[in-house]
Amino acid sequence: MPLPHDFVFGTSTASYQIEGGVTAGGRGRSIWDDFCDRPGAIRDGSSGAVACDSYHRWDEDVDLLSGLGVDAYRFSIAWPRIQPTGSGSVNPAGLDFYDRGVDALCEAGIAPFVTLYHWDLPSALQAKGGWMTRETAERFGEYAAIVGERLADRVAMWLPVNEPVVVTLFGHALGLHAPGEARGFEALAAAHHLLLGHGLATRALRAAGVRVVGTANNHTPVHAASDADEDVAAAALYDTIHNRAFAEPILLGEYPNGMGEGMLGPVAEDLAIISEPLDAYGVNYYNPTTVGAPGSAAVVAASTTSPGEEPPIEIPEGIPFALVPVEAAERTAFGWPVVPEGLTELLVQLRERYGDRLPPIYITESGCSTHDVVEDGAVHDDARIRYLDAHLDAVADAIDAGVDVRGHFVWSLLDNFEWAEGYTQRFGLVRVGIGEGEERTPKDSYAWLRGRISQVRASS
């Protein structure tokens, strides 16, 4: 089934990954500036200090978006540019930067989709406890009001928090991302405050006159490593933690399986805020997950990772599940399995679970890192073309199955700073000469996607 002619095509980026200019225009420090200063925290020892230099090259990026023919651009606003310490006075230069950026997109006919928090928390708030404290959620609501009042008239969609599950698990439970805390299950406090921040921001945006608010949750289909009861139970627990614990407070106004009972604070009152009605539901998808119980026969059998499979994530002792490599015919440069049918499965599952409580869906991120071949000034990335082609077809299959999916945003427009991996992974439709003047070169996938978009438009 072809995609509908009014399907929204876009690309996604994040402020710390592309902007650079970390001391420009009055920007304050973020937890990612601090995390990059830790020896060994980033695989190649790099940082986002320059990144793609989009702070100075925004117009070039808009030109690339125009040439690609996309309808929308999802980018994030750096909280430390707006409020260098995360609260109090506003930095006019920061607001002006995004004001000009939104104007440039609108003038090019590209709808701005704005993420308010894509992980660059002001360092001053982290010093007070960060997302482990309720105060950060309250400050986030205030920040949302400031940005909403300035940009509400031109932004097509607002997405308050990107992937709270990843912030919780990687940043606060496992210590793999900023702020680098390995708290295990204690990190559930951060999860609750991130969700509360989403709800407070949603209310603030509505009060500022915003028309469309969504979210951007990372989701994965979860499969048990075997039919053994212990593996099935471990997979169900992981599904609860990764998927349901972040969808259901927003969509249903409740935590699954009594999770909220162990949290401090006025959880019932908070859930009323968290579940403010949304106009869209963003899904970030990369691959499915296979889970078993630690020490089970299936997990032991899979304990030796074959070459080319994704590197195992170290799970702290006492956590009652283990991740098992997913079988796949092809893998990304990251080692992640390429399973486009998992996206269809996930979308159908969300529709079945939440029914009419589920707003229209946008795929707010989907993409892959590849081993690009640079040859005579051209950049060949056939693996990315295969990936995007198959995943767009998977979205079409979900639409055919009755799921209301309105758009798809490729991660990412540009090769960028890939968090703890530094610049070792390239996700972009456009190659960026990192450390070489940050020059942009559209890849073969850029031309391919432009053609796919034109094909869909011509089918109307």
N, C-alpha and C positions, 0 to 999 in steps of 0.2 A: 504494500500500500504506500503511495507517495505521501509526503508530508503536505499538510494543507497550505494553500497559497499565502495565507496570512500568518504563517508560522514565524515566530521571532527568532532571528539569528543574531548571535552576539559573541563577544569574547570577554574574558574576565582577567583582571589583574588585582594586585594588592599593593598598598602604598609602600610598605617597607621593602617589598621585593623589587620594585621598579624605580622608585622616585630618586633615591640618592639625596643629595642636598641635606644631610642630616643636621647641619648647623646653619642652614640658610633660612632666611626669612623669620627668624625668631623661634624656630622649632626647638622644643625641649627634648630631653633624652627619653628613650623608650626602653622597655625591658629587653627588646631585641638588640639595641645598642649595647646594653650591659651583658647580655648572654654571649654576644660575639666576642667580647673582651675576655671571656673565660678560655684559658688554654685548653685545646682539645674539644671544645664544644661544637665547632664547625669543622666539617670533614677536611676542607682545604684551607682552613685558617682565615677565610675571607669574612666579609661583612656586607651589609647593605649601604655602606657609607656613600658609594657612588652608584652601584647597581646599574640600571639602564639609563640613569641620569634623566629620567622623565620629568623631574622637577624643572629642568631647563629645556626639555625637548617635547613638551606636551603637544605643541602644534604639529610636530613630525608624527607623533603617534596618532593624532586625529586624521592626518593625511593618509596614514596607513589604513585606518579604519574605513575611511571613505573609499579608498581604492579596493578594499575587500568587499565592500557592498553590504556590510552588516547593518542591522536595524538599530542595535543597541550596544552600549559598552558598559560593562559592570566594572567599577573601580572602587577602591576604598579611600576613605578620608583618614588621614593620620591625626589621631586625637592630640598628640603632642604639638602639632602645628596649630591647632585651634586653642588649646589650653596647655601651655608648656608644662604645667605642674598638675594637670588633670582636674583642676578646679579653679574657681575665682576668675580673675580677669581674662579677657579674650585677647588673642593675638590678631590684630587686624590684618597683618600680612598673610597669615594662614588662611583666613576666610577669603581674602581677595584672590589668593591663588586658585582656590577651588571654584570661586565665583567665575573667574575668567575661563577656567577649564570647562565648566558646565555651559557657559555661553558658546565656547568654541564648538562643543559637541552639538548643541542645538542649531547653530548656524550651518553645520554640516549635515543636518537632518538625521542625527544619531541620538537616540533616546538615552539619557543618562540613567543608569541603575546604580544607586549609591549604597555601599556597605559602610556602616559607621564604625565597626570594629572588626578589623582583620588582623588582630593579635598584637598591635603595637601599643600596649598600655603605657601611659606615662610612668616613668621610673618613680616619681614622687609618690604616686598612689601605691606602687608595689612596696615601697618602704613602709607604708602604713598597713600592709597585709594583702594588698592586691585583691584578686577575686575571691580570696578566702574570707573576705569581710563584706558585710552588707553595705558599708559606706561606698565601696567602689561602684556597686549597682546604682546607688542613689546619685553619685557624681555622673555616672553614664547617662542617666535620664536628663540631667541638667545640660550636659554636652549635646545630647540629641536635640534639645530645645533650641540651643544656640544655632546649630547647623540648619535645622529645619526652618527656623524663621528666616534665614538668609536664602535658602535654596528651594523652598517648598514649591514655588511657582513654576519651576523648570524641570525638576527631577521626576522621571516617569515612575520609578519604583524605589522604595527604601527597604534595605535589608539590614536591620540593626546589628546582629551578631553573626559572624561567619563561623560555622562549625564549632559550636560550644563543646561538642564531644571531643574534638581533637585538642582544644585548649585544655580540657579537663584531664584527658588521659595522657597526652604527651607532655603537657606543661606542668601538671600538678600531681599526677599519679606515678608517672614513669621517669620524669625529669629529662626527657629527650629534647624538649623545646623550652623556650623561655616561659616562665622564669626559672626553669630547671629544678623543680621540686619533685621529689620522689615520695609522695605521701600515701600511696596505695589508696585504700578505700576512704581515707580521710578527705581525699580530693572531691568527694561528693558535695562538700560545702561550696567549692568553686563552681560546680555544675549548677547548683541551685542559684547562686548569685549571678551567674551568667544568664540564666533563664529569667531571673528577676530583672536584670538589666535590660534584657530584650523587651519585657513587658512595660517597664517604666519608659523606655525609649519610644515604644509604640504609642503610649498615651501622650507623651510629649510631642511626638510628630503629628498626631491627630490634632492636638491643640494648636499646633502651628499651621494648620490648614493643609497638611499632606493628604493626598488623595489615595495613594496605593502603598500599602505596607505589606511586606512578606517576611521571609526568613531564609536562611541558607544552611540547611542541616546536611551533614555528611551521613549518608546511609549506605549500608552494605547488606546484601542477602547473606544470611548465616546458615551454614550447613553443618550438621554433626559429622565428626570424623568417621563414625560407624553407627550401627544400629544399637550398640550397647547402651543400656540405660544411663550409665555414667557420662558417656559422650553426648547423648541427647540432652541430658540435664545441663551439662556445661555449655552446650550451644545455646540452649534457651536462656541461660543466665547472660551470656555474652550479647545475645540479641536484645535482651532487656536493657543492658547497660549502654550498648552502642546506639541502638535504634529507638526503642520504645521510651526510654527515660528522657529523651530529648524531644520526641514528637508528641507524646501524650500530655505532658503539662501544657504545651501550647495548643494542641488541638482538642483535648478532652478536659483540660482543667484538673488533671489528677496524675499522680505518679503511678507507674505500674507496680504491681506486686507489693504494695505497702512500702515502697522505698522512701516516701516522704516522712514516715513515722520516726525515722532515726535522725532527722535533720533538726537543727536548732532553729529557733525563730518562729514567727507566725506563718507556718507553711500554708495553712488553708487560705489566709488572707492574701498571701503572696500568689497563690495559684489563680486567684481571681484576676490579678494583674497580668500574670504570665499568659493567661489564655484570652487576652484581648483579641477579638476577631481579626483575622487577616484576610487580605485580598488575594494572596498568592502564597504558594509553598515552594520554596527552593530546595532542590535536591542536588547535592554534590555526589557524584558516583565515579569510582575508579575501578573497583573489582569486588567480587564476592569474598567471603571469609569462611574458612573451614576451622572448626573448633572441636577440641576434645578435652577430656579430663586429664589433668597432669598424671602421668604414669600409666595411663590406659594402654591397652595393646595397640590401638591404632596410633596413638601419639608416639609411642616408643618406636613403632615401625617406620614412622615418618621423621624420626629425629635427625636423620642424616640428610641434609638438604642437598639435592642434586645441583650440579653446576647450572647456572642460569636462572635458578629459582630465587624468589625473593629472600633476602637475608632475614633470619629470624629476629623477632623482637624479644628482648629479654623481659620476661614477666617475673616480677618479684615473688619470692617464696610466700606461700599463704594465699595466693590468688587462685581461685578454684577453676581455672580454665587454661588451656594452652592453644596457641595458634599453630595450625598445620598447613604446610604449603598446599596451595590450590593447584590442581592439575589443569594445564592449559597447553594448547598447541603452540602458542606464541606468547612471548613476554616482552615487556617494555625494557628500556635501558636500565630502569630502576630495579628490574627483576619482578615487577608486578605482573600477575597473569592477565592476559587480554581475554575477557569473557563478556562480549557484548550482550549475549542473551541474559546475563545477570541483571542488566539494566531493565530489560523488559520484565523480568521476574520481580524485581524490586518495585517497579511502578504499579504493577498489577497487585502486588501484596499491599502496598499503601492504600490503594483504592478499596481493597477487600477489608482491610483492618478498620479504616476510618470513614468509609462511606461518604455521606453528605457533610461530614465535618471537615473533609479535606478540600481546601480551596484548589483552584486551578494550579497546576504544577508547571514550574520552569526548571529545566536542568541548568542550574546556576554554575556548575563546573563539571566538565568531563574532558579528559585529555590524557596525553601520555608523553613521557620523555623517550627520545629515540637517539640512536647513534647516527647523527646526520653526517652526510658526505659532502664536503665542500670541494667543488671542482670547477675551475675556470670561472670563478665568481658566482656560480650557482650553488644552491644548497638543496641536496636531494634527501628527502625524508619519506620514502615510500611507506615505511612502517606506520608513520603518523596518518598518511592518507588512508591506509587500510583500516586503521583504528577508527578514524572519524566516520568513514563510510559505513562501517559496520554498526557503530553506535547510533548514528542518525537513523539507520534502518531499524535498529532496536527500538528507538523512540516511536517510529512509525508503526511498528508492530504493537506497541502498547496503546497507541491511539486507536488502532484497529480493534483492540480488545476492550475499548470503551473507557480508557483513562484519558482524562482531560489534561493533556500536556500542551502548553502554549508556546514554548520556546526552548532553545538550547544555546548555552554559552560555552565556547571552547576555552579550556584552560591550556595555553594562555596566548595572549596576543604576542608577547615577547619572551625570549629566553631571559630568565631572571634569577634572582637570588633564591635558591630553593631551600630556605630555612637551614636546618642542620646539615644539609648536603652541600651548602655553599653553591658554587657554580659548576658542580660536577654533573648536574642533570639539566637537560635542555628540553623544556616543554613548549617552546614558542612556535607560532606560525611564522615568526620573523626572527632571524638570527641576529643576536646582538654581539658585537665584538667587545666582550667584557675585558676591560683593561687595555683596549686597543681603540680608544676614541668612542666606544659605545655606538659605532655605526650600525645601522639597521639594514638587513638584507632579507627581503621576503623569500621564503622557502617554496619548494614545489607545492607543499600543502596549502600555502596561502592562495596560490593560483587555483588549485583544485577546489578549495572551499568557495572561492568566488564563483567558479563555474557551477557548483552544486546549488548555491543560492540562486543564481540566475535561472537554473533549470526549474527550481520550485516556483519562482515567480512567473516563469513562462507558462506554467501549467494551469494558471488561473483562467 
